[in-house]
């Protein structure tokens, strides 16, 4: 079964700082990878996803992530964060098979000060 | 992408009673649906995988007799929390994989359950 590890529990940044959130997964087969964001009091929102092709994936709100197969990693990046990026960020993985569930990491809380 | 409708959005029940949560796929047939639970300030934890016409597959540590899942049709899966207790208070979310796999997953809007 697949599993996801997010190394950063809580990240605190100032506005305009660069962001990188780590995500590593464990699974021996082909995976699909996702990053979701959850703003306070709101539902999950998909930031970006990777299925195949270019390992550098661009998502919404200026976020991007790079799939490094050799490192089993899918780190999320943003060159310059804003106060409005304050939220909970979840990395998730699913096996590339029909009927398989999405497994979430424990999440990273991002706090951006203005 | 596909649409998954989840009801109710919130429910308050007395300890010892049962609560049913419905999840419908509106514009596609979801042969498999997934149920998650999210406690405050925590991640989504997969509870079970619901398969149409067969028994659900529960994750380790999830009591199948307490969380009854029924997937009687291709568009409806239900989660019944039986004999609810305050510790069952949580946010329950259903999900299905989009009919086009590369679209990813679609989520219901969730149900906030409060057991008093």
Interface residues (C-beta under 8 A of the other chain):
Chain A: X32 X34 X43 X44 X46 X49 X51 X88 X90 X94 X96 X98 X99 X100 X101 X102 X103 X104 X105 X106 X107 X109
Chain B: X31 X32 X34 X36 X41 X42 X43 X44 X45 X46 X49 X51 X93 X95 X97 X101 X102 X104 X105 X107 X109 X110
